[in-house]
Amino acid sequence: MTGPLLLDRDAYLQLVAHSYDGLPLEACGLLAAEPATGRVSRCYPTENEAASARIYTVPSKAMLLADRDAEERGLVLAGVFHSHTHTTAYPSPTDVAQAPDPAWHYVLVGLGEGAPVVRSYRIVGVTVEEEPIVLV
């Protein structure tokens, strides 16, 4: 098991709220962490360029702006989050195929079970491994 993902409470609340705001489409965004601790302290909600309820695409301009802002704050991009509007918080085959960086955290917000379910994964090739989330 990897992790845990150390996630600031404010970033957690922001990614869950953005997931609801995106309904009925999947919502998405980026996460930035403190390099020394790996603690995710910044959430960058973005538009879902795919405008879909089944897939997501973080716009390249939003990724560039988030990367620049994170760097100015002494942070590094460390992951991506997106919502599953009608299914569980587990990476789909499309999510696995599109995972760009094996070092990133892939956070999913499942909205199909009443209350939001937030889970984090590491994806290396086709291997998906869940990691615990610790709110700090």
C-alpha positions in Angstrom: 0.0 0.0 0.0 1.2 3.5 -0.8 0.4 6.8 0.8 -1.2 8.1 2.7 -2.3 11.2 0.8 -2.0 14.1 3.2 -4.8 16.5 2.2 -5.6 19.9 3.7 -9.2 20.1 4.8 -9.8 23.2 2.8 -8.6 21.6 -0.4 -10.8 18.6 0.4 -13.9 20.7 0.8 -13.1 22.7 -2.3 -12.7 19.5 -4.5 -16.0 18.1 -3.2 -17.9 21.4 -3.7 -16.5 21.7 -7.2 -17.6 18.1 -8.0 -21.2 19.0 -7.0 -21.0 22.3 -8.9 -20.0 20.4 -12.1 -23.2 18.3 -12.1 -24.5 16.8 -14.3 -21.0 16.7 -15.9 -17.9 15.3 -14.4 -15.9 18.0 -12.7 -12.1 18.0 -12.5 -9.1 19.9 -11.3 -5.5 19.8 -10.1 -3.8 19.4 -6.8 -0.5 20.9 -5.6 1.6 19.8 -2.7 4.5 20.9 -0.6 7.6 19.2 -2.0 9.2 18.4 1.4 6.1 16.8 3.0 3.9 15.8 0.0 1.0 17.5 1.8 -1.6 18.6 -0.7 -2.4 22.2 0.3 -3.8 23.7 -2.8 -6.8 22.8 -5.1 -7.2 24.2 -8.6 -10.7 23.5 -9.8 -10.9 23.6 -13.6 -13.4 23.4 -16.4 -14.0 19.9 -17.8 -13.0 20.6 -21.4 -14.6 17.3 -22.5 -18.0 18.7 -21.2 -19.0 15.1 -20.5 -20.7 13.1 -17.8 -18.4 10.1 -18.5 -14.9 11.5 -19.1 -12.9 14.6 -18.1 -10.2 16.6 -19.7 -8.3 19.3 -17.8 -7.6 22.2 -20.2 -4.0 22.6 -21.0 -4.1 26.4 -20.3 -5.6 25.6 -16.8 -2.8 23.1 -16.2 -0.1 25.7 -17.2 -1.7 28.4 -15.0 -2.0 26.0 -12.0 1.6 24.9 -12.5 2.8 28.5 -12.5 0.8 29.5 -9.5 2.0 26.4 -7.6 5.6 27.2 -8.4 5.2 30.8 -7.2 3.9 29.3 -3.9 6.8 26.8 -3.6 4.5 23.9 -4.4 4.4 21.3 -7.2 1.5 19.8 -9.1 1.0 16.4 -7.4 -2.3 15.1 -8.7 -5.6 15.4 -10.4 -9.1 15.0 -9.1 -12.4 14.3 -10.9 -15.9 13.2 -10.1 -17.9 10.2 -11.1 -21.4 11.4 -11.3 -23.3 8.1 -11.1 -20.7 5.5 -10.1 -18.3 4.7 -7.4 -15.0 6.5 -6.7 -12.8 3.9 -8.6 -10.8 4.7 -11.7 -12.5 3.6 -14.9 -10.5 2.0 -17.7 -10.4 5.4 -19.4 -9.1 7.0 -16.3 -6.3 4.4 -16.1 -5.4 4.8 -19.8 -5.2 8.5 -19.4 -3.2 8.7 -16.1 -0.2 10.9 -17.2 2.2 10.5 -14.2 2.8 7.5 -12.0 4.0 9.8 -9.2 0.6 11.6 -9.1 -2.3 11.1 -6.8 -5.6 10.4 -8.7 -8.4 11.5 -6.4 -12.0 10.5 -7.3 -15.2 11.8 -5.9 -18.0 9.4 -6.2 -21.4 11.1 -6.2 -23.5 8.0 -7.0 -24.0 6.8 -3.5 -25.9 9.6 -1.8 -23.1 11.2 0.2 -19.8 12.0 -1.6 -17.1 9.3 -1.4 -13.6 10.5 -1.9 -10.8 8.0 -2.6 -7.2 8.4 -3.8 -5.2 6.1 -6.0 -1.8 5.7 -7.5 -1.9 4.5 -11.1 1.2 2.9 -12.7 0.7 1.5 -16.1 -2.5 -0.6 -15.6 -1.9 -1.2 -11.9 -4.3 0.7 -9.7 -3.5 0.9 -6.0 -5.7 2.7 -3.4 -4.0 4.9 -0.8 -5.5 6.2 2.4 -6.4 9.9 2.7 -5.5 11.7 5.9 -7.2 15.1 6.3 -4.8 17.6 7.9 
